[in-house]
């Protein structure tokens, strides 16, 4: 429970209705308590950190001024939602964030009526808020709709599609967009002049004159109205970054200090009374109030549990390399060996392992910001001119570039390599970040080569295989570490479409794809079964599968992808095409979106850990006997 002595005001706030019982003069103290409590809570649990610290004052003022949940606040991405969750009934459980059965790390409609729109990917808030505003207008209610979008999310085209639609509608929608601008390059520009203009543009008197002028001039498309609009835009454009938004049809207010409670209350109170599309530009500092986070905004974006007095302490001892680390090393080694290689990331340099390339070969490194569709078509354009682009992307984010993968890469059979991180079960970030669909949506695309490594060294070899393949190729690997196989320094390829026979057993063959191979191997050794590391989802090793089908009573396919349309389905399709009636047990992820929990918990729930695999196999073939010590022999080196 919250310490009532340390947090005397916050301890009394179980909902925004309680917050609205406080006087405006107490809001700065409430914000201070909220920031301190957030630091304490995330220190215990870990989670997204810096973004939340940057919106403490804004969150406090929004819930105090607006009648939430009837008024709608739509948070973009959701990295900044922890203060919102604390103020909306989840204060005493926020320390369980990302944990099994705990608080969700992002806004989630099923969790709270205050979470108006479920998010996880960026740049959706304006579209969603506009949809809400239109539906509300159709229903004849007057609730307010606010979209809070970070400046990073404004790099995605979807945000501008929504702005363009909202500002161009004949019947102007009542929607407020708050641009949370925390770029360090802007902070120096926020001086006396811009603060003055921010106060002026948020002034109730100025806006009353503006709104009165709109009524006097009548039709916004009339010559006088267009003249005044142009004059206003030119005047503002000389001093503040408003021109773009004004041209798109939004009334721009700001920039104002997003940590100044009085300024926020004044601006938002004014905007609350205005009609039509409004944009408020606030300047904030990511990590505000925690010096270490302010100084290292990338490092403190998301953290493991830490001591607030000391910050995040690096773990001692040798670090086991992750698949991301292995990709990053491979990328630089391959870049040294082939000057045609170009590396692309949609704003995930650190997460996808491109830090080293960005430093060693900056001219061959391209960060396109949060623009996944553009990243894929950019690669396609590069490939048409003889370059060898590698798109490093999370599985869940590749979904946003799927149209481009199909139309711009695959149809033209272009030589683009997709290094797909966070494939399969991801864990604590929940359904929005799960990579459980990629094998299904990739294998149905003509011309695609699709691979999944069983271990670290195989990951490096398959990356080289995909890169050398003259066409689109995808290597899909999981979050975190592998089984601990030593990675060889060579840039060796593997034969395309050839699986690896790990163990020759009897009766039943376990056909394992990617990260599930080690667990399958242990079960196979225990039960005396054949175990195959499939490596390739497309093309399958047809010859080996037909050979095994002739000598075994059944197949078990294992994958950390949804069963529907996945790698196991590919095996079933092959057997059916060949007229082979063989019992086939498909183990994979269920036809459901996964909740947030550890990767280990989710694999166990899906029956993809060692115990689950053993149980499923014995349930289908209960008469399988444990082998004698020498009954199973291992086939080293492949089929």
N, C-alpha and C positions, 0 to 999 in steps of 0.2 A: 504493500500500500504506500501511497505517496506520503512523504514527510510533511505534515501540516505546518511545522515550524519553519522549514526551509522554503516551502511553497504555500504561504498562507492564502493567496488568491487563487492559484491554480488548483489547489485542493478542493475548492468550492465550485469548480467548473466541471460538471459532468456532461454538459451539452451546451451548444451555442446560446440556448435560452438563458442559461445561467450566466454566460459571458455578458449578454446584453443587459443583465441586471447591474453591472458595474458602470460607474461614471466614466466618461471619456478621459478624465484626468488620470485614471488608474491604468489605462491601456499600456503605457510604456512599462510600468512595473509588471503587468501581466506578461508582456512580451519578454521581459528579462527572465521571469520565472520559467516561461515556456522554453526559452533557449537553454537555460541551465538544466532543466529536466530532460530535454532532448539529448544533450551531451551525456548526462548520466545514464539514460536509458540505452542509447546506442552503444555506449561504452560496455554495457553488460551483454547486449545481444548481437552487436554488429549490424550491418545493413547500410543502406544509402544514407549519407551523412551530410556532406557539404551543401547539397542543394536545399535541404530542409532548413539548415541554419540561415540560408540566404533569404527565406521567405517568412520568417517568424512574424515580423511586424505586419506584413501584407496579409498573412493568414488571419492574424488576430483581428485586424481592422475589417476584413471582409465578413467574417462571421459575426462581428459586433454590429456592423452597419446594415447588413442584409438579413432578410428573414429566412435563413436556411433552416430546414432543407426545402421549404417551398420555393424560395429563390434558388437557382441552380448554379453551383460552381463546378466547372469542368477543368480538371487539372491535366495538363499535357504531360505525357510520359509517366509521371507519377513518382519520379525520384524525390520530388519536393513535398510529398504528401504526409510525411510523419507528423509535423505540427498540426495539420488538419485532422489527422486521426486522433491525436491526443485531445483536441478540443471537442471532438464529436463522439465521446463515450468510450474511447479505447485507451484512455490515459493509463489505467492500471494494468493493461495487458500489452502495452506497446513493447515491452521487453521480450515478448514472444514472437516478434516479427520474423518472418521467414522460416519459423520452426513448424514442425508438423502440428496441425490443429491450432496454430497460433494466428496472430494477426497477419493478413496478407501484406506483401511489400508494396503493392500498388493499389490504387482505388479499385474496389470490387463491389459491384452492385448487390451481390448476395450477402455481403458482410454488413452493409449499413445503408440506410436511406440517404445519408449524407454523401455517399459515393455515387454520384449521379451518372457516371459513365466509366466503364471498365477500360483501363489502359495498360500499356506496357511498352508499346512502340510509340515513337514520337510523332508529333505534328498532326494529331487527330482532333485536337480540342476545338479549333475554330469550326471545322465541319460539323462536329457533334453539337456544339453550342448553337450554330446556325439552324440545324435541324430542329433542336428543341424550341428555339425562338419562333420558327415558322409554325410548328405544331401548336404551340401555345397561342399564337395569334389566331390560328384556325379555330381553336377551342374557345376563344374569347376571354382568356384570362390575362392577367397583367403581371405575372411573375417575371422577375429579372433573371437574365441568363448571362453569366460571366465565364469567359474562357481565359485561363491563365497559361500562357505559353512562354517557354524560355527562348532566349535568343538562339540557342543551338538548334531548337526545333524549327526556327524560322528559316533554316537552310533547306528544308524539304519543300519540294514543289507543291505538295498537298496543301500546305498552309496558304500558299498564294492562290491556289485554285479556290479555296474557301473564301479568302479575302475578296478575290475578284467577283465571285458570285454574290456575296453579301452586299458589296458596295455598288453593284450594278443592277440590283433588283428594283423594279418599278415601285413596289411597295416596300419601303425601307424597313428592314427587320430591326427590332430592338435588341441589340446584342452588344455587349461590352467585351472587347479583347484587351487583356492586360499583358503587355510585352515585358517580361521580366528579363532585363538586360544586365547580365553579370560579366560581360567581357571586360577584361582588365584594360584593354586598349581604349575603352570609352571613358573610364573613370576620370582621366585627366581632362576630358572635354567638359565635364560637369563642373563648371566654374560659376562665378557670380552671374554672368550673362544668361547662361542656360537655366540656372535656378530661377532667375527673374522671369524669363519667358515661360518656364514651367508654371510659376505662380499665376502669370497672366492668362495662360491658356486654360488653366483650371479655375479661373475666377468666375464666380456665379454671375457677377455683373456683366463681364465680357460675353459669357455664354447666353445670358438673357438677351443681350443686344443682338447676338448672332441669330438666336432662335426667332426673335421678333422680326429681324430682317428677312429670314426665310419666309415667314408668313406674309410679310408685306410684299415681297417680290413674287410670291406665288409659285408657279411652275418652275421646278429646278432647272428645266431645260430652256427656259425663256432667255433671250439675249441679256437682260439686266442681271438675272441670277447667275448666268455663266460668267459675266464680266466680274461680278463681285467675288465669285468663287476663284477665278484666276488671280485676282488681286490678292486675296487672302493667302492663296497658295504660294504666290511669289514672295510675299512678305515673310511668311513663315520659313520658306525654303532658304532664305538668306541666313537664317540663324539656327534652325533646329532640323533634325532629320525627319521631317514630316512629309515631304513632298510625295514620296512613293505612296504612303497610306492615304493621303488626301486625294491623289490621283485615282486611287482605287475606290474612292467613295466613302472613306472613313473620316470622321472628325477626330483629328489628332490632338492629344493633350500630353504635355510633358516636354522634356524629361523631368521627373521629380525624383527625389531621394527616397528609395524604397525602404529605408530604415528610419525615416522621419515620420513618426506616427501622426503628428499634427498635420503634416503635408498630405499624407495618405487620406486621412479622414476628410480634409477639406476638398481634395480633388474628387474622391469617390462620392462624397455627398452631393457635389455638383453634378457629376455624371449620372448619378442615380435618377435624377430628375429629367434627364434629357431623352429624347426619342431618337431612333435611327442608329446606324452602326457607329460605335465609338471605339477609339483605341487610346489606352492610357499607357504611356511609356515610363517605366520605373527603372531606376538604376540601383542594383543591389550588388552585394559582395558574396560570392559563394564561400561558405564556411564562416560567415560573419559571427564574431564573438568567440571563436576558438582559434587562437593565433596560428597554431600548427596547420589547421585546415585552410586558413586564409593564405598561408605561405606555400602550401602544397595542395592546390585545388584538385589536381588529377589524382594524387595519392589518397586523398581523403574523400573522393567521390563516393566510394563504397569501402567499408572497412570491416575487418574482423573485430571481435570483442577487444577492447583496449582499456588502459588505465587513463581516465581523463586528465590526471595530473602529469602523466608522462607521454601521452599520445600512443600511437601504434609502435610497438617494439618489434623489430625484426627478429625472426626466429634464428637461433644459432644452428650451426651444423650444416653439412652439405644438403643442398636442396635437390630433391628428385625432379628431373625435368618433366614438365607437362607436355602434352601433345602440342600446345600452342608454342612452347619453347622450341620444340623440335622443328615445327614449321618455320619459325623465325630464323633458326640457324640454316635450315635447308634453303630458304629463300635467298639468303646472302651468299651461300656457297654456289647455288645455281646461277645467281646473278654474276658472280665472278667467272663462272665457266661459260656463260652464254650472254653476250651483250644485248641480245634481243629481249631479255626478260624485263618487264615492267610490273611493279607492284601497285595494287589499287586497294584502298579501304574506304568504306563509307563511315568515316568518323570513329573508327575503332582501332586506332594505331596500337595502343597499349593492349587492349583486350585480344586482338588478333595476332599479335606478335610481330609487328612491323617497325618497332622502335629502332632496332639495329639497322635495318635497311634505310630508314629515313635519315640516319646519321651518316652511314657509310656511303650511300649512293642517293643523295637527295634528289638528283635529277631524274632518277628512275622510280621515285616514290610519289604516289598521287593520292592525297586525301581529298575526297570529293564532298566532304561534309555528309549530313544525314540525307543521302540521296541515293538509295539503293538501286532504283531503276536506272538512274544515270550511270552508276558505276558499271553496270552490266553492258549497257550500250556503248559506253566509252571504251570498254575492253573490246567490244565487237569492232568498233572503228579502228582501234589500234591494230587488231589482227588482220584487217583487210590490207594494211600497209606493211605486213611482214613482221610486226612485233609479236612477242610472245607474252601476252598479259596474264597475270595471276590475280584473280579477285579473291581477296581474303575476307570472308564474311561469315557471320553467325548463321546457323541453319534457319532460325526463326526470322532473321532479317532478309534472307534470300527469298522468302515468300513474297516480299514486296517487289522483287525484281523478276518474278517468274514469267510475266508476259515478255519481258525483254530477253530472258534466257531462251524462251521458245522462239520468238519471232526474229530477234536480232542476232542471236548466236547459233542456235541449233538448226533452224531452217537453212541458214547459209553455210552450215557445217564449218564454222570458224574455229580457229585454234585458240580457245580460251580455256584456261585451267581455273576451276573453282576450288579453293581450299576452304572447306566448310567446317568451321569450328562449332562447338556446342551441339553436335549431332546427338540424337537420342535423348535419353533422360538427362536433364540439366539440374533440376532440384529446387533450391530455395526460392528462386524468382517466380516460380509458378507457371501457369499455362501459357502466358504470353511469351515466355522465353524458352519453352520446351522445343526441342528439335525432333519431335516424334513423327513428323509427316514427310520428311525429305526423301526417304527411299521410295515412297509411294509416288510422289509428284515428279521425281527425277527419272525413274526407270521407264515411265510411259512416254518420254520424249525421244523421238527418233534422233539418231546420231550421237546420243549421249553415252559416254563411258562412265560407269558409276562404281566406285570402289570404297571399301571400308577396311582399315587395317585392324589386325588383332593385337598388335603391340607397337612399341615405339620405333623399332628398326624397320618394321614393315611399313609404318607410316611414312618414313622418309623414302623408302623404295617406291611406294605407290605414288607419292608426290612426283617423283622423277618420271615414273611411268606415264602419269597423266600429262606432265609437261612435254614429254617427248612424243606423245600421241598426236597425230595430225588432225585434230578435231576437238570438239568440246569434251572436257573430262571433269569429273567431280571426285574429290577425295573427301570423304566424310569421316570426321573423328570426334571423340567425345570431349567433354570438359574434364580438366584435371589430368591426373597421371594414369599411366598404363601399368602393366604387370611388372615392369622393371627390366625389360630386355635392353641390353647394351646396344647403343646406336652406332653403326659403322659409319665412317666418314665418307665412304665412296658415294658416287651418284649413280647407283646401279638401278636398272629397271627390272621388272618382273614380267613374265610372259602374260600377255593380256588374255583374260578369260580362263586362266588356269588356277584351280584351287590347290590347297595344300592338305594332303592326308596326314593328319597329326597322329592318329592311332588307328590301326587295323583291328577291329573287334568282330563281333558276330551279331546276327539277328537284326539289330536296329542301328541305323546310322544317324548321328547327331550332326546336322548341317548348320554350323554357326557362322554368323555374320558379324564382323567387327568386334566391338567391345565385349560381347557375350562369349567369345571363344574361350577365355581362361576358365570360366565357370563350367562351360560345357565339357571342357577337357577333364576337369576333376570328376564330374559325374560319369563321364565315359570310362575313365580309368577305374572307378569304383564298380561299375556295372558290367565292364567288359564289352563296351559298345564301340563301334567305329565313330571316330570324331574327325570332321573335316572343317578346316578353316577355309571358308568359301572365298574370301577376299573380294571377289567380283560379284556385284549384284546384277550388272549388265555389262558384258554378256556373262551368262552362267557357264560353268564348266560342264558342257553337255556330255562330253565323252565320259567323264568320271561319274556323273550322276546316273547315266544309263548303265554303266558297269555295276555301280552299287545297287541300283534297283533290281538287277538280275540276281544278286547274291544276298539280299537282305529282306526281312519281313516287313519293314516299315521305315519311314523317314520321320525325323523330328527337325523342324526348322526353328532357329532361335535368332531373334533380332530385337534390338531396342528401338523399334519403329512400330507404328500401328500395324496390326495384323492385316487389316484391310488394304489390299493393294501393295503390300510390302514385298520383301525378298522371298518370304515363304510362299506368297501367292505366285511369284515367278516360277518357283520350283513346281508348284501344282499345275501351272499352265504347261510347263514342259512335259510333265508326265502325261497329262491329258492329251497333248498334241501327239505324243508317241504311242498312245493307246495303252498305256501302262496303268493298271488298276492296283495301286499300292497304298496301304494305309499311310496317311500323312497327318501328323500332329504339328500344328503351327503355333508356336509360342512367341508371343510378342506383347506389345502394349495394347490395352483394351480400346474399344471404340468410345473413348471419353477423354475429356481434357484433364490433365493431371493437376492436382493441387500442389501447393508449395510444401515441400519437405526435403530432407536430405536425399541425395541421389541413391544412397544405399537403401533408405526406407522405401522409395518409390520403386526401385527394382524388385525389392522383396514383395511389395504389394502386388506387383504385376506377375509374380512367380518367375522372375528372371534371375534370381540368385541361385546359388547352388542347391539350397533346400527346395526351392520352388521347382526347379528343373527336375530334380530327382523325383519329387512327389508326382509331377505331371506324367513323367515317363512310366513310373510304376503303376499309376492309375490306369493308363492305357494298356500296358503290358505287365500285368501283375505277376506273371509267372517268370519274369526275368530273374535269373539267379546270379548271385554275387560270384564273380569269377575266382577260380583258384589263382594262386600267385603268379603262375606263368601262363595263364590262359589268354591273356591279351598281350600282343606284341606291338611295339611302337614302330611306325614307319617314319624314318627320319628323311627329311629332304624332299618331301612331296610325293605325288602319286606314282 
